[in-house]
């Protein structure tokens, strides 16, 4: 009986661009989070006396600014060496693009599998074999798993793979593979990396994305960690998710439907935030507040947007004592207007509703009509709205339809309320 750890997408010292632009952002705490999470990973491995640690790609986040990132990683691997723990890793798309990584001397307990072809590492003491292949370049579009060898009889077979699988939203389509293809290798466990969300693709055999060990922005929300896998005497596996993150991102959804006043919406927000704090394992939180729904409080909230943001931030400080930082406040409340009735009504309200409905049916035409104006608008947007995870793509037809829905609700509501 023994245990091993499957981790991925550590993205050590990942740069957090533009963070200073956010009011009150705990910049130092967030920047150090990937290091603290790695320390938690190493400590977990030592405390659990694991046999080995698997890292399924993206140790780093491209080229380092200097060698301190690499030296820090080595220092953590030395801790594992002193505990007698082997580390087997593959390079992902970010590691392959890192020139410094290739020249970094690693402790003898760390094995980076070959990028030219699949490599098999036998761990006789544990009756296990690890099959894996690193990325040779920053963009690999072939199914690397297809060339992985068949399972070794009588051993615990583990596949280590950096892949988008059949495609994962928000991640480049690198090293795609199929579930039947992975199952056909007859391995006991597939340790996957690249997708940053924890996901179990299959049981018997276990095919799992561990997710990244620390969220880096609001789109990497919720608990983050690694898989601690228990192996019994019959080589049966029992994987369990272990959280490692030290700073957590969450979206606080507030349904304002039917709320008559702003205070009623704030009460609902307090309830939601209190629940998120109770479920956060005692960690500091970065929270995006999203308020939506038709309600009588809409005019009071939308009429003074800066006051609403102030109310939210003040409420957070009161409840959390500084433990929660508000990353952004988004408000999409509307007046309680029946749009179907507006479409059928006579006069300017019905005419406006029907015009927007017509535009909603052909968003591509709207984009063509507004092409020049949108181009000028994009030039004036701040950097955080044109690059990175928060980028707004005004040239997408699905985004145009979403905006038209919001405009329709807002304009029709305002006309009806007059």
C-alpha positions in Angstrom: 0.0 0.0 0.0 1.2 3.5 -0.8 0.1 7.0 -1.9 1.1 9.3 -4.7 0.2 12.9 -5.7 -1.0 14.1 -9.0 -0.7 17.9 -9.5 -0.5 20.1 -12.6 -0.4 23.7 -13.8 1.6 25.2 -10.9 2.5 28.3 -13.0 5.1 29.3 -10.5 5.4 33.1 -10.2 2.8 33.6 -12.8 2.7 37.4 -13.7 -0.5 39.2 -12.6 -0.7 42.0 -15.1 -2.6 45.2 -14.3 -3.4 44.1 -10.7 -2.3 47.5 -9.3 -5.2 49.1 -11.2 -7.7 47.4 -9.0 -8.6 49.4 -5.9 -7.5 47.9 -2.7 -6.0 44.8 -4.4 -3.8 42.7 -2.0 -1.0 42.6 -4.6 1.7 41.0 -2.5 -0.6 38.3 -1.2 -1.8 37.3 -4.6 1.7 37.4 -6.2 3.1 35.1 -3.5 0.1 32.7 -3.7 1.7 30.3 -6.3 4.7 29.9 -4.1 2.7 29.3 -0.9 0.5 26.8 -2.8 3.6 24.9 -3.9 4.9 24.8 -0.4 1.6 23.4 0.7 1.9 20.7 -2.0 5.4 19.8 -0.8 4.3 19.7 2.8 1.3 17.5 1.9 3.6 15.0 0.2 5.9 14.9 3.2 3.1 14.7 5.8 1.4 11.9 3.8 4.7 10.0 3.2 3.8 9.7 -0.5 5.9 7.4 -2.8 6.1 10.0 -5.6 4.7 13.2 -6.9 3.5 13.6 -10.5 3.3 17.0 -12.2 1.4 17.0 -15.5 3.0 20.1 -17.1 3.2 23.9 -16.8 5.5 24.1 -13.7 6.3 27.7 -14.9 4.5 30.4 -16.9 6.9 30.9 -19.8 10.3 32.7 -19.4 11.2 33.9 -16.0 12.2 37.5 -15.3 15.3 36.1 -13.5 16.7 32.8 -12.1 15.0 33.2 -8.7 11.9 31.4 -9.9 14.0 28.3 -10.9 16.0 28.4 -7.7 12.9 28.6 -5.6 11.5 25.5 -7.4 14.8 23.6 -6.8 14.6 24.5 -3.1 11.2 22.9 -2.8 12.3 19.8 -4.7 15.3 19.4 -2.3 12.7 19.2 0.5 11.1 16.3 -1.2 14.5 14.7 -1.9 15.4 14.8 1.8 12.1 13.0 2.5 12.9 10.3 -0.1 10.2 11.4 -2.5 10.6 11.1 -6.3 9.1 13.7 -8.6 8.2 12.8 -12.2 7.1 15.7 -14.4 6.4 16.6 -18.1 6.8 19.9 -19.8 3.6 21.6 -20.9 3.1 24.4 -23.4 4.4 27.0 -21.0 7.4 25.0 -19.9 8.4 24.1 -23.4 8.6 27.8 -24.3 10.9 28.5 -21.3 14.5 28.7 -22.4 15.8 28.9 -18.8 14.1 25.7 -17.8 16.2 23.6 -20.2 19.4 24.7 -18.5 18.2 24.5 -14.9 20.1 21.8 -13.0 17.6 19.8 -11.0 18.0 17.5 -7.9 18.4 13.8 -8.7 15.0 13.0 -7.4 13.3 15.1 -10.2 12.8 13.4 -13.6 11.5 15.4 -16.5 10.3 13.0 -19.2 11.5 13.2 -22.8 10.0 15.5 -25.4 11.1 13.5 -28.5 9.0 10.5 -27.8 7.0 8.9 -24.9 9.2 7.7 -22.1 8.5 5.0 -19.5 10.0 5.3 -16.0 9.8 2.2 -13.8 9.5 2.6 -10.0 10.2 -1.0 -9.0 10.0 -0.3 -5.3 6.3 0.6 -5.8 5.4 -1.8 -8.6 4.6 1.2 -10.8 5.5 2.5 -14.2 5.0 6.1 -15.4 4.4 6.8 -19.1 4.7 10.3 -20.4 5.9 12.8 -22.9 6.8 16.5 -22.6 5.9 19.2 -25.1 8.7 19.9 -27.5 7.4 23.3 -28.4 4.9 25.8 -27.0 2.1 24.5 -29.3 1.5 20.8 -29.9 -1.5 19.8 -32.0 -0.9 16.1 -32.3 -2.4 13.4 -30.1 0.7 12.6 -28.1 -1.1 9.8 -26.2 -1.5 7.8 -29.4 2.2 6.9 -29.3 2.2 6.0 -25.6 3.1 2.3 -25.0 0.7 -0.4 -24.0 0.4 -1.1 -20.3 3.1 -3.2 -18.6 1.6 -6.4 -17.2 1.7 -6.9 -13.5 2.5 -3.2 -12.7 0.5 -0.1 -11.8 0.4 1.9 -15.0 0.1 5.6 -14.9 -0.1 8.0 -17.9 1.2 11.5 -17.5 -0.3 13.8 -20.2 -0.7 17.6 -20.8 -3.7 17.8 -23.0 -6.9 19.7 -23.9 -8.6 16.2 -24.1 -11.6 16.8 -26.4 -11.4 20.6 -25.9 -11.6 22.7 -22.8 -13.1 26.2 -22.8 -10.5 28.9 -22.2 -7.5 26.6 -23.1 -5.7 26.2 -26.4 -6.5 23.0 -28.2 -3.1 21.4 -27.5 -2.3 17.6 -27.7 -6.0 16.6 -28.2 -7.0 13.1 -27.3 -10.2 11.0 -26.9 -11.5 9.2 -23.9 -11.7 5.8 -25.8 -8.1 6.3 -26.9 -6.9 6.8 -23.3 -8.9 3.8 -22.1 -7.5 1.6 -24.8 -4.0 1.9 -23.3 -5.3 -0.1 -20.3 -3.5 2.2 -17.8 -4.8 2.3 -14.2 -4.6 6.1 -13.9 -4.3 9.0 -16.3 -2.8 12.2 -14.6 -3.9 15.0 -16.9 -2.8 18.7 -16.9 -3.6 21.8 -19.0 -7.2 22.5 -18.0 -7.2 24.5 -14.8 -10.5 23.2 -13.4 -10.7 19.9 -11.5 -12.5 17.3 -13.6 -13.0 13.6 -13.5 -13.4 12.3 -17.0 -13.7 8.6 -16.3 -13.7 6.0 -13.5 -12.1 2.6 -13.9 -9.7 3.6 -15.2 -9.3 6.9 -13.4 -8.8 9.8 -15.9 -8.6 13.1 -14.1 -7.6 16.7 -14.5 -6.3 17.8 -11.1 -6.7 21.4 -12.0 -4.2 24.1 -11.0 -3.0 24.4 -7.5 -3.8 28.1 -7.1 -6.3 30.3 -8.8 -4.8 33.3 -10.6 -7.8 35.4 -11.5 -11.6 35.4 -11.2 -12.1 32.9 -14.0 -10.1 30.3 -11.9 -12.5 30.4 -9.0 -13.3 28.0 -6.2 -11.0 25.5 -4.3 -7.8 24.5 -6.0 -5.4 21.7 -5.3 -4.1 18.3 -6.3 -5.1 14.6 -6.2 -3.9 12.4 -3.4 -4.2 8.9 -4.7 -4.3 5.9 -2.3 -3.2 2.5 -3.8 -4.1 -0.6 -1.9 -2.5 -4.1 -1.9 -4.6 -5.1 -4.9 -3.6 -1.9 -6.8 -7.1 -0.5 -6.5 -7.0 3.3 -6.5 -8.9 5.8 -4.4 -8.2 9.4 -5.5 -9.3 12.4 -3.4 -9.0 16.1 -4.0 -6.8 18.0 -1.5 -7.0 21.8 -1.5 -3.7 23.7 -1.6 -4.7 27.2 -2.4 -3.9 30.1 -0.1 -6.1 32.8 -1.7 -9.4 32.0 -3.3 -11.4 33.7 -6.1 -15.2 33.5 -6.0 -18.2 35.1 -7.8 -21.0 36.2 -5.5 -24.2 35.9 -7.4 -27.0 38.0 -6.0 -30.5 37.5 -7.4 -32.4 40.7 -7.0 -35.6 39.5 -8.5 -38.6 41.1 -6.9 -36.6 43.2 -4.4 -38.4 46.5 -3.8 -35.5 48.5 -2.3 -31.8 48.7 -2.4 -31.6 47.6 1.2 -33.4 44.4 0.4 -30.8 43.6 -2.3 -28.0 44.4 0.1 -29.5 42.0 2.7 -29.5 39.3 0.0 -25.9 40.1 -0.7 -25.0 39.8 2.9 -26.5 36.4 3.1 -24.6 35.2 0.0 -21.3 36.6 1.1 -21.7 35.1 4.6 -22.2 31.7 3.0 -19.2 32.1 0.7 -17.0 33.1 3.7 -18.2 30.1 5.7 -17.2 27.8 2.8 -13.8 29.3 2.1 -11.7 27.1 4.5 -10.7 30.3 6.3 -8.9 31.7 3.3 -8.8 35.3 2.1 -11.2 35.8 -0.8 -11.3 37.9 -3.9 -14.9 38.3 -4.8 -16.7 39.5 -7.9 -20.2 40.7 -7.1 -22.8 40.0 -9.9 -26.3 41.4 -9.2 -29.1 40.7 -11.7 -32.8 40.3 -12.0 -36.0 42.4 -12.6 -36.8 44.4 -9.4 -38.3 47.6 -8.1 -34.9 48.5 -6.7 -33.4 48.8 -10.2 -33.7 52.6 -10.5 -32.3 53.2 -7.1 -29.3 51.0 -7.9 -28.6 52.0 -11.5 -29.3 55.7 -10.9 -26.3 56.0 -8.6 -23.8 53.3 -9.7 -20.9 54.7 -7.8 -22.9 54.7 -4.6 -23.9 51.1 -5.2 -20.3 50.1 -5.5 -19.5 52.0 -2.3 -22.4 50.2 -0.6 -21.1 46.8 -1.7 -17.5 47.5 -0.6 -18.7 49.0 2.7 -20.8 45.9 3.4 -17.9 43.6 2.6 -15.6 45.5 5.0 -18.2 45.3 7.8 -18.8 41.6 7.3 -15.2 40.4 6.7 -13.0 42.8 8.6 -10.7 43.0 5.6 -10.6 39.3 4.8 -12.5 39.8 1.5 -11.4 42.0 -1.4 -14.0 43.1 -3.9 -12.4 42.5 -7.3 -15.3 44.0 -9.3 -18.9 44.9 -9.0 -21.2 44.1 -11.9 -24.9 45.1 -12.0 -27.4 43.9 -14.5 -30.7 44.5 -12.7 -33.7 45.6 -14.8 -37.1 47.1 -14.2 -39.8 44.5 -13.8 -41.1 44.9 -17.4 -42.8 42.3 -19.5 -41.0 42.5 -22.8 -43.5 40.3 -24.6 -46.2 42.8 -23.8 -44.0 45.6 -24.9 -43.4 43.9 -28.3 -47.2 43.8 -28.9 -48.0 47.2 -27.7 -48.7 50.2 -29.9 -46.8 53.5 -29.8 -43.1 54.3 -29.3 -42.6 51.5 -26.7 -43.7 48.8 -29.0 -41.9 50.3 -31.9 -38.6 50.4 -30.0 -39.0 46.9 -28.7 -39.7 45.6 -32.2 -36.7 47.4 -33.7 -34.3 46.0 -31.1 -35.8 42.5 -31.6 -35.2 42.9 -35.4 -31.6 43.8 -34.7 -31.3 40.9 -32.3 -32.1 38.5 -35.1 -29.2 39.7 -37.2 -26.2 40.6 -34.9 -23.8 40.3 -37.8 -25.6 43.2 -39.5 -25.2 45.3 -36.3 -21.5 44.6 -36.3 -21.1 45.7 -39.9 -23.2 48.8 -39.2 -21.1 49.8 -36.1 -17.7 48.5 -37.4 -16.0 52.0 -37.5 -17.5 53.1 -34.2 -16.5 49.9 -32.4 -12.9 50.2 -33.8 -12.6 53.7 -32.3 -14.2 52.6 -29.0 -11.7 49.7 -28.7 -8.8 52.2 -29.0 -10.1 54.1 -25.9 -10.7 51.1 -23.7 -8.2 50.5 -20.8 -5.7 47.6 -21.3 -7.4 45.3 -18.8 -10.5 45.3 -21.1 -8.7 44.5 -24.3 -6.2 41.9 -23.1 -6.2 38.9 -20.8 -9.1 37.0 -19.2 -11.2 40.1 -18.9 -10.9 41.1 -22.5 -14.1 42.4 -24.2 -14.4 41.2 -27.8 -16.9 43.7 -29.4 -16.5 41.9 -32.7 -18.3 38.7 -31.6 -21.9 38.3 -32.7 -22.9 36.3 -29.6 -21.6 39.2 -27.5 -23.6 41.6 -29.6 -26.8 39.7 -29.0 -26.1 39.7 -25.2 -25.6 43.5 -25.3 -28.8 44.1 -27.3 -30.8 42.1 -24.8 -29.4 44.4 -22.0 -30.1 47.5 -24.1 -33.7 46.4 -24.9 -34.5 45.7 -21.3 -33.0 49.0 -20.1 -34.6 51.3 -22.8 -38.0 49.7 -22.7 -38.0 49.8 -18.9 -37.1 53.4 -18.8 -39.8 54.4 -21.4 -42.4 52.4 -19.5 -41.5 54.0 -16.2 -42.0 57.5 -17.5 
